[in-house]
Amino acid sequence: MAAPEEAQAAVIAQFLPEQMSEAEVEKVIEGIIVTSGADGMKDMGKVMGMASKQLAGKADGKTISNIVKAKLIA
């Protein structure tokens, strides 16, 4: 029963943009934090907005959010 859906998913996946690795996303977010002057969790919204725009279609929001939180807490 799952075979037709798996076949459809394979076809759709060909047209989706390639996702960045977590390490690549981390580097982009580090750059955004430096250029925006973000300092702590109070700037999470600003960093998330910039990161979401820059990484649209290249990384999912949950990954972006987790990395931004980790970087701003550290």
C-alpha positions as CSV (number, residue, x, y, z in Angstrom):
1,M,0.0,0.0,0.0
2,A,2.9,2.4,0.7
3,A,4.6,1.8,-2.7
4,P,2.5,4.4,-4.7
5,E,3.1,7.0,-2.0
6,E,6.8,6.3,-1.9
7,A,7.0,6.6,-5.7
8,Q,5.2,10.0,-5.5
9,A,7.6,11.2,-2.8
10,A,10.6,10.2,-4.9
11,V,9.3,12.2,-7.8
12,I,8.5,15.2,-5.7
13,A,11.9,15.1,-4.0
14,Q,13.6,15.6,-7.4
15,F,12.1,19.1,-7.6
16,L,12.8,20.2,-4.0
17,P,16.0,22.3,-3.4
18,E,18.8,20.4,-1.7
19,Q,18.9,20.8,2.0
20,M,22.0,22.2,3.7
21,S,23.9,20.2,6.3
22,E,23.6,21.2,9.9
23,A,27.2,22.4,9.9
24,E,26.5,24.6,6.9
25,V,23.5,26.1,8.6
26,E,25.5,26.7,11.7
27,K,28.1,28.7,9.8
28,V,25.4,30.9,8.2
29,I,23.8,31.5,11.5
30,E,27.1,32.4,13.2
31,G,27.7,34.9,10.4
32,I,24.2,36.4,10.9
33,I,24.8,36.7,14.7
34,V,28.1,38.5,14.1
35,T,26.8,40.9,11.5
36,S,23.6,41.7,13.4
37,G,25.4,42.2,16.7
38,A,22.9,39.8,18.4
39,D,23.7,39.5,22.1
40,G,21.6,36.8,23.9
41,M,18.1,35.4,23.7
42,K,16.6,38.9,23.5
43,D,17.8,39.1,19.9
44,M,16.4,35.7,18.9
45,G,13.6,37.2,16.8
46,K,15.9,39.3,14.8
47,V,18.3,36.5,14.1
48,M,15.5,34.1,13.3
49,G,14.0,36.5,10.8
50,M,17.3,37.0,9.0
51,A,18.2,33.3,9.1
52,S,14.7,32.2,7.9
53,K,14.9,34.6,4.9
54,Q,18.5,33.6,4.0
55,L,18.0,29.9,4.5
56,A,14.5,29.6,2.9
57,G,14.2,26.3,1.1
58,K,17.6,25.2,2.3
59,A,16.9,24.3,5.9
60,D,13.9,23.6,8.0
61,G,12.7,26.0,10.6
62,K,13.2,23.6,13.5
63,T,16.8,23.1,12.7
64,I,17.4,26.9,12.3
65,S,15.6,27.6,15.6
66,N,17.6,24.9,17.5
67,I,20.9,26.3,16.2
68,V,20.0,29.9,16.9
69,K,19.0,29.1,20.5
70,A,22.2,27.1,21.1
71,K,24.3,29.9,19.7
72,L,22.6,32.8,21.6
73,I,22.6,30.9,24.9
74,A,26.4,30.1,24.6
